[in-house]
């Protein structure tokens, strides 16, 4: 008599997303031919984002979302591993992929596509990265003269290159909730036509 397979470990059909797999952090195979890379690593996340948007029928939104995400490139070095922007966005999109039935993305109704984008933006607005405030200064809170980072106006890598005083240090804080005006501005940016 054949043993029943545990549903958690049963094989999944090809191309079926596995939500649990994306949240586990197995060490990638360091041997050949992997050389320490796998589909869940930091560098591969952007490709997963593109694939997830396509699966959701939102391929036309790829440029806008990646332009926004690119503004945070490099910030992950100042955050906890689990807060890495591209990993967090990938995981949000994966959760949405797992919620949809296997319908064809090509025939997606415009209202459904808009509703999906709205739902995704609402989830993105809950990520730690939208709470991040950064400035050059010497205080735990930015003083009036501090040079503040504004992600919609300047990418992270440009911000850290700004000349600053010799006594200033880079301050990164994600301990406060994001302001309502900032969340509204970010939502408008993400939902705007590319």
ABEGO torsion letter per residue (X at the ends): XBBBBBAAABBBBBGBBBAAAAABBBBBBABOAAGGBBAABAAAAAAAAAAAAAAAGAAAAAAAAAAAAAAABGAAAABBAAABAAAAAAAAAAAAAAABBABBAAABBAAAAAAAAAAAAAAAAABAAAABBBBBBABABBBAABBBBBAAABBAAAAAABBBBAABBBBBBAABBBBAAAAAAAAAAAABBX
